[in-house]
Amino acid sequence: MDVCLSSVQQPGRLGGEPSSPPGWLEAEKEGALQKDGAGGPPGDSNKIEATLHSLQKFVPTDYASYTQEYYQFAGKKIVIQESIESYGAVVWPGATALCHYLEEHTDELNLQDAKILEIGAGPGLVSIVASILGAQVTATDLPDVLGNLQYNLLKNTLKCTAHLPEVKELVWGEDLEQNFPKSTFYYDYVLASDVVYHHYFLDKLLTTMVYFSQPGTVLLWANKFRFSTDYEFLDKFNQVFDTTLLAEYPESSIKLFKGILKWG
């Protein structure tokens, strides 16, 4: 198993069984990643840390506590820095469902060199997996999330992927044409996971999904359905997108949809 990490991590050992949907591996906080071949000579680690620092444009929020969580996708061990102090710093179940689908359908989706936008990227697991699978990824979220998002992306993709993922601020429904002019930005896929829950920006979320869905764009949206408002959003989604249910996990109430914008 490859360890797609860019520097020596704190000791850790994989444990547990994949959850449903597959892919997630809990980790104890003790053990040694270097036993699995992670890291390298101290000099190499120092050089990589310097490179990471130079590339890090956003500063992670100073939460009281972070944990290191371990995942396995596309033959890689992925380490995500998470914090329960923010919704945007936690990997939610829809993300692992989407990662599993990308992993299982890489050739069918033709992800190699595909241009992908993730909205609501959070700590970045989906963007990391898409990058490992060969895509050109832009990961977006709110300003306070971008520091930890970029940290995780760099740690897990630097010198491991053909395309280093980009991080951009995206506030749903605001300044879309100004920050992402359609004449310049086109995406083969728009990815979203667990972006629908009990918040007040669902209309702006749908506006954002529609904006980025140009001719030929495929939207992949995975979500754990928790509230009646989630289904109300799905009804509105179905009105503007030709929708296909790609996968469903009844035991965890997760559904994965493909959406293609209706034209005319």
Backbone hydrogen bonds in HBPLUS format (Angstrom, degrees):
<---DONOR---> <-ACCEPTOR-->    atom                        ^
c    i                          cat <-CA-CA->   ^        H-A-AA   ^      H-
h    n   atom  resd res      DA  || num        DHA   H-A  angle D-A-AA Bond
n    s   type  num  typ     dist DA aas  dist angle  dist       angle   num
A0002-ASP N   A0075-GLY O   3.19 MM  73  6.20 139.2  2.37 174.6 169.4     1
A0077-LYS N   A0002-ASP O   2.98 MM  75  6.40 137.8  2.16 141.8 154.6     2
A0005-LEU N   A0003-VAL O   2.94 MM   2  5.64 134.6  2.15 103.2  90.2     3
A0006-SER N   A0155-LYS O   2.93 MM 149  5.17 125.1  2.24 144.4 155.1     4
A0015-GLY N   A0026-GLU O   3.18 MM  11  5.86 148.6  2.28 166.1 160.0     5
A0072-GLN N   A0023-GLY O   3.26 MM  49  5.65 176.8  2.26 169.3 169.6     6
A0035-LYS N   A0032-ALA O   3.21 MM   3  5.60 151.4  2.30 104.7 112.4     7
A0036-ASP N   A0033-LEU O   2.84 MM   3  5.46 148.5  1.94 117.0 125.7     8
A0038-ALA N   A0033-LEU O   3.47 MM   5  5.71 164.4  2.49 130.1 126.5     9
A0037-GLY N   A0034-GLN O   3.04 MM   3  4.93 160.3  2.08 101.3 106.9    10
A0044-ASP N   A0041-PRO O   2.95 MM   3  5.40 121.0  2.31 112.1 125.9    11
A0045-SER N   A0041-PRO O   3.13 MM   4  6.48 158.1  2.18 153.6 160.4    12
A0046-ASN N   A0042-PRO O   2.92 MM   4  6.19 157.5  1.97 153.7 159.1    13
A0047-LYS N   A0043-GLY O   3.04 MM   4  6.30 156.1  2.10 147.4 153.5    14
A0048-ILE N   A0044-ASP O   2.97 MM   4  6.20 159.8  2.01 151.4 156.7    15
A0049-GLU N   A0045-SER O   2.87 MM   4  6.10 158.1  1.92 150.3 156.7    16
A0050-ALA N   A0046-ASN O   3.01 MM   4  6.22 152.9  2.08 143.5 150.4    17
A0051-THR N   A0047-LYS O   2.97 MM   4  6.29 150.9  2.06 143.9 152.2    18
A0052-LEU N   A0048-ILE O   2.80 MM   4  6.09 162.0  1.84 155.2 159.9    19
A0053-HIS N   A0049-GLU O   2.94 MM   4  6.13 159.6  1.98 147.1 152.5    20
A0054-SER N   A0050-ALA O   3.03 MM   4  6.24 152.8  2.11 143.5 150.4    21
A0055-LEU N   A0051-THR O   3.05 MM   4  6.28 142.0  2.20 146.9 157.0    22
A0055-LEU N   A0052-LEU O   3.17 MM   3  5.20 126.8  2.47  95.3 108.9    23
A0056-GLN N   A0052-LEU O   2.97 MM   4  6.06 131.0  2.22 146.6 159.4    24
A0063-TYR N   A0061-THR O   2.94 MM   2  5.79 130.1  2.20 108.5  93.6    25
A0067-THR N   A0082-GLU O   2.81 MM  15  5.36 158.9  1.85 151.7 158.7    26
A0082-GLU N   A0067-THR O   2.88 MM  15  5.36 165.8  1.90 157.3 161.7    27
A0069-GLU N   A0080-ILE O   2.89 MM  11  5.21 174.0  1.89 152.0 152.8    28
A0080-ILE N   A0069-GLU O   2.81 MM  11  5.21 170.0  1.82 158.9 161.7    29
A0071-TYR N   A0078-ILE O   2.83 MM   7  5.04 157.6  1.88 150.4 157.0    30
A0078-ILE N   A0071-TYR O   2.76 MM   7  5.04 170.5  1.77 147.5 150.8    31
A0073-PHE N   A0076-LYS O   3.09 MM   3  5.43 144.4  2.22 150.0 156.1    32
A0076-LYS N   A0073-PHE O   2.84 MM   3  5.43 162.2  1.87 121.6 127.7    33
A0083-SER N   A0089-ALA O   2.92 MM   6  5.27 153.1  1.99 129.1 137.7    34
A0089-ALA N   A0086-SER O   3.07 MM   3  5.24 165.6  2.09 110.5 113.6    35
A0095-ALA N   A0092-TRP O   2.97 MM   3  5.67 142.0  2.12 121.0 130.6    36
A0097-ALA N   A0093-PRO O   3.18 MM   4  6.49 154.9  2.24 150.2 157.5    37
A0098-LEU N   A0094-GLY O   2.99 MM   4  6.19 156.9  2.04 145.4 151.1    38
A0099-CYS N   A0095-ALA O   2.90 MM   4  6.13 158.2  1.95 148.8 155.1    39
A0100-HIS N   A0096-THR O   2.97 MM   4  6.08 158.1  2.02 142.9 148.6    40
A0101-TYR N   A0097-ALA O   3.08 MM   4  6.34 153.5  2.15 143.7 150.8    41
A0102-LEU N   A0098-LEU O   2.95 MM   4  6.22 163.6  1.98 153.8 157.7    42
A0103-GLU N   A0099-CYS O   2.95 MM   4  6.12 161.2  1.99 150.7 156.0    43
A0104-GLU N   A0100-HIS O   2.99 MM   4  6.14 157.0  2.04 147.5 153.3    44
A0105-HIS N   A0101-TYR O   2.99 MM   4  6.02 134.3  2.20 146.4 157.6    45
A0109-LEU N   A0105-HIS O   2.87 MM   4  5.98 157.4  1.92 157.4 163.3    46
A0110-ASN N   A0106-THR O   2.95 MM   4  6.00 118.2  2.34 134.8 150.9    47
A0111-LEU N   A0106-THR O   3.38 MM   5  5.77 159.8  2.43 149.6 155.4    48
A0110-ASN N   A0107-ASP O   3.05 MM   3  4.89 139.5  2.22  94.2 106.4    49
A0114-ALA N   A0111-LEU O   2.95 MM   3  4.95 166.1  1.97 117.5 120.8    50
A0113-ASP N   A0134-GLY O   2.79 MM  21  5.68 168.3  1.80 128.0 129.1    51
A0136-GLN N   A0114-ALA O   2.70 MM  22  5.80 167.3  1.72 156.8 161.4    52
A0188-ASP N   A0115-LYS O   2.74 MM  73  5.25 134.5  1.94 134.0 148.4    53
A0189-TYR N   A0115-LYS O   3.20 MM  74  6.60 158.7  2.24 153.8 157.4    54
A0116-ILE N   A0136-GLN O   2.82 MM  20  5.98 170.7  1.83 158.2 158.9    55
A0138-THR N   A0116-ILE O   2.82 MM  22  6.20 147.5  1.92 153.2 164.1    56
A0117-LEU N   A0189-TYR O   2.98 MM  72  6.38 158.7  2.02 154.0 160.3    57
A0191-LEU N   A0117-LEU O   2.77 MM  74  6.16 162.3  1.80 156.0 162.2    58
A0118-GLU N   A0138-THR O   2.90 MM  20  6.31 163.9  1.93 161.0 163.6    59
A0140-THR N   A0118-GLU O   2.99 MM  22  5.99 148.1  2.09 152.3 161.9    60
A0119-ILE N   A0191-LEU O   2.99 MM  72  6.37 160.5  2.03 178.0 175.4    61
A0121-ALA N   A0140-THR O   2.89 MM  19  5.67 174.8  1.89 169.2 168.0    62
A0124-GLY N   A0121-ALA O   2.99 MM   3  5.21 152.6  2.07 140.3 137.2    63
A0128-ILE N   A0124-GLY O   2.94 MM   4  6.08 155.0  2.00 156.9 164.5    64
A0129-VAL N   A0125-LEU O   2.99 MM   4  6.27 164.8  2.01 157.0 160.0    65
A0130-ALA N   A0126-VAL O   2.94 MM   4  6.16 166.0  1.96 153.7 157.8    66
A0131-SER N   A0127-SER O   2.95 MM   4  6.06 149.4  2.04 140.3 148.7    67
A0132-ILE N   A0128-ILE O   2.90 MM   4  6.18 158.9  1.95 152.5 158.1    68
A0133-LEU N   A0129-VAL O   2.98 MM   4  6.21 144.7  2.11 145.6 155.3    69
A0135-ALA N   A0130-ALA O   3.05 MM   5  5.63 161.1  2.08 154.2 148.5    70
A0134-GLY N   A0131-SER O   2.93 MM   3  5.15 159.8  1.97 109.3 114.0    71
A0166-GLU N   A0137-VAL O   2.86 MM  29  6.25 163.9  1.89 155.9 157.2    72
A0139-ALA N   A0166-GLU O   2.75 MM  27  6.10 167.6  1.77 164.6 161.3    73
A0168-LYS N   A0139-ALA O   2.98 MM  29  6.29 159.3  2.02 153.5 158.5    74
A0170-LEU N   A0141-ASP O   2.98 MM  29  5.21 163.4  2.01 135.9 138.4    75
A0145-VAL N   A0142-LEU O   2.99 MM   3  5.55 156.8  2.04 121.1 128.5    76
A0146-LEU N   A0143-PRO O   3.30 MM   3  5.47 143.8  2.43 103.4 112.6    77
A0149-LEU N   A0145-VAL O   3.10 MM   4  6.19 161.2  2.14 155.5 160.8    78
A0150-GLN N   A0146-LEU O   2.85 MM   4  5.91 167.0  1.87 148.5 151.6    79
A0151-TYR N   A0147-GLY O   3.01 MM   4  6.18 156.9  2.07 144.7 151.8    80
A0152-ASN N   A0148-ASN O   3.00 MM   4  6.21 165.7  2.02 151.6 153.8    81
A0153-LEU N   A0149-LEU O   3.00 MM   4  6.24 161.0  2.04 151.4 157.2    82
A0154-LEU N   A0150-GLN O   2.93 MM   4  6.06 172.4  1.93 156.4 158.0    83
A0155-LYS N   A0151-TYR O   3.03 MM   4  6.13 164.3  2.05 150.3 155.1    84
A0156-ASN N   A0152-ASN O   3.15 MM   4  6.18 145.8  2.27 143.4 151.0    85
A0157-THR N   A0153-LEU O   2.93 MM   4  5.86 125.7  2.23 147.8 160.5    86
A0158-LEU N   A0154-LEU O   3.14 MM   4  5.27 161.4  2.18 134.8 138.1    87
A0160-CYS N   A0157-THR O   2.86 MM   3  4.90 160.8  1.90 129.6 127.0    88
A0161-THR N   A0157-THR O   3.22 MM   4  5.49 130.3  2.48 164.5 150.8    89
A0174-GLU N   A0171-VAL O   3.05 MM   3  5.66 162.3  2.08 146.5 145.3    90
A0179-ASN N   A0175-ASP O   2.96 MM   4  6.01 163.5  1.99 149.7 153.4    91
A0180-PHE N   A0176-LEU O   2.71 MM   4  5.44 149.4  1.80 147.3 156.5    92
A0184-THR N   A0181-PRO O   2.94 MM   3  5.56 155.8  2.00 117.0 124.4    93
A0185-PHE N   A0181-PRO O   2.89 MM   4  6.00 168.3  1.90 161.5 165.5    94
A0218-VAL N   A0188-ASP O   2.92 MM  30  6.25 161.4  1.95 144.3 148.0    95
A0190-VAL N   A0218-VAL O   2.96 MM  28  6.33 152.0  2.04 143.3 148.7    96
A0220-LEU N   A0190-VAL O   2.86 MM  30  6.25 159.5  1.90 162.6 169.4    97
A0192-ALA N   A0220-LEU O   2.96 MM  28  6.35 145.0  2.08 162.9 164.8    98
A0222-ALA N   A0192-ALA O   2.93 MM  30  6.41 155.8  1.99 153.4 158.0    99
A0194-ASP N   A0222-ALA O   2.78 MM  28  6.27 153.5  1.85 149.4 157.9   100
A0199-HIS N   A0197-TYR O   2.89 MM   2  5.90 123.1  2.22 115.3  98.6   101
A0205-LEU N   A0201-PHE O   2.87 MM   4  6.11 145.1  1.99 145.6 156.5   102
A0206-LEU N   A0202-LEU O   2.99 MM   4  6.27 159.3  2.04 149.0 152.9   103
A0207-THR N   A0203-ASP O   2.98 MM   4  6.23 157.1  2.03 145.3 152.0   104
A0208-THR N   A0204-LYS O   2.96 MM   4  6.14 150.1  2.05 141.2 148.9   105
A0209-MET N   A0205-LEU O   2.92 MM   4  6.26 157.7  1.97 152.1 158.1   106
A0210-VAL N   A0206-LEU O   2.96 MM   4  6.18 162.6  1.99 152.8 157.0   107
A0211-TYR N   A0207-THR O   2.94 MM   4  6.12 157.8  1.99 144.6 151.1   108
A0212-PHE N   A0208-THR O   3.20 MM   4  6.42 162.1  2.23 154.1 156.2   109
A0213-SER N   A0210-VAL O   3.13 MM   3  5.18 150.9  2.21 103.5 112.5   110
A0217-THR N   A0214-GLN O   2.89 MM   3  5.37 165.5  1.91 141.6 143.7   111
A0219-LEU N   A0259-GLY O   2.90 MM  40  4.90 167.8  1.92 156.6 156.8   112
A0259-GLY N   A0219-LEU O   2.74 MM  40  4.90 159.4  1.78 146.9 152.7   113
A0221-TRP N   A0257-PHE O   2.94 MM  36  5.23 161.7  1.98 147.1 153.2   114
A0257-PHE N   A0221-TRP O   2.79 MM  36  5.23 171.1  1.79 150.6 151.6   115
A0223-ASN N   A0255-LYS O   2.94 MM  32  5.63 157.7  1.99 157.3 164.4   116
A0255-LYS N   A0223-ASN O   2.97 MM  32  5.63 158.8  2.02 152.9 155.2   117
A0225-PHE N   A0253-SER O   2.80 MM  28  5.60 165.7  1.82 163.5 159.9   118
A0230-ASP N   A0227-PHE O   3.04 MM   3  5.36 141.1  2.19 103.6 114.3   119
A0232-GLU N   A0228-SER O   3.03 MM   4  6.38 145.7  2.15 143.7 154.3   120
A0233-PHE N   A0229-THR O   2.93 MM   4  6.14 150.7  2.02 141.6 148.4   121
A0234-LEU N   A0230-ASP O   3.03 MM   4  6.35 151.8  2.11 139.6 147.6   122
A0235-ASP N   A0231-TYR O   2.99 MM   4  6.27 149.3  2.08 142.7 149.8   123
A0236-LYS N   A0232-GLU O   3.22 MM   4  6.58 155.5  2.28 144.3 149.7   124
A0237-PHE N   A0233-PHE O   2.79 MM   4  6.06 154.3  1.86 152.6 161.2   125
A0238-ASN N   A0234-LEU O   2.87 MM   4  6.09 156.4  1.93 150.3 155.5   126
A0239-GLN N   A0236-LYS O   3.12 MM   3  5.12 134.6  2.33  94.8 107.4   127
A0240-VAL N   A0237-PHE O   3.20 MM   3  5.64 141.1  2.36 107.2 116.6   128
A0241-PHE N   A0237-PHE O   2.91 MM   4  5.93 139.4  2.08 153.7 166.4   129
A0262-LYS N   A0240-VAL O   2.89 MM  22  5.64 174.2  1.90 148.8 147.5   130
A0242-ASP N   A0260-ILE O   2.77 MM  18  5.16 169.3  1.78 153.4 149.9   131
A0260-ILE N   A0242-ASP O   3.08 MM  18  5.16 152.1  2.16 133.9 142.5   132
A0244-THR N   A0258-LYS O   2.87 MM  14  5.09 153.7  1.94 147.8 155.3   133
A0258-LYS N   A0244-THR O   2.81 MM  14  5.09 155.6  1.87 149.0 157.3   134
A0246-LEU N   A0256-LEU O   2.76 MM  10  5.53 146.3  1.87 150.8 161.5   135
A0247-ALA N   A0256-LEU O   3.38 MM   9  5.10 155.4  2.44 133.6 134.9   136
A0256-LEU N   A0247-ALA O   2.88 MM   9  5.10 155.6  1.94 157.6 151.7   137
A0249-TYR N   A0254-ILE O   2.84 MM   5  5.14 165.9  1.86 157.3 158.9   138
A0252-SER N   A0249-TYR O   2.96 MM   3  5.65 151.1  2.05 121.0 129.2   139
A0253-SER N   A0249-TYR O   2.91 MM   4  5.85 111.0  2.39 144.1 160.3   140
A0254-ILE N   A0249-TYR O   3.31 MM   5  5.14 155.3  2.38 133.3 132.0   141
A0253-SER N   A0250-PRO O   3.28 MM   3  4.81 154.6  2.35  93.1 100.6   142
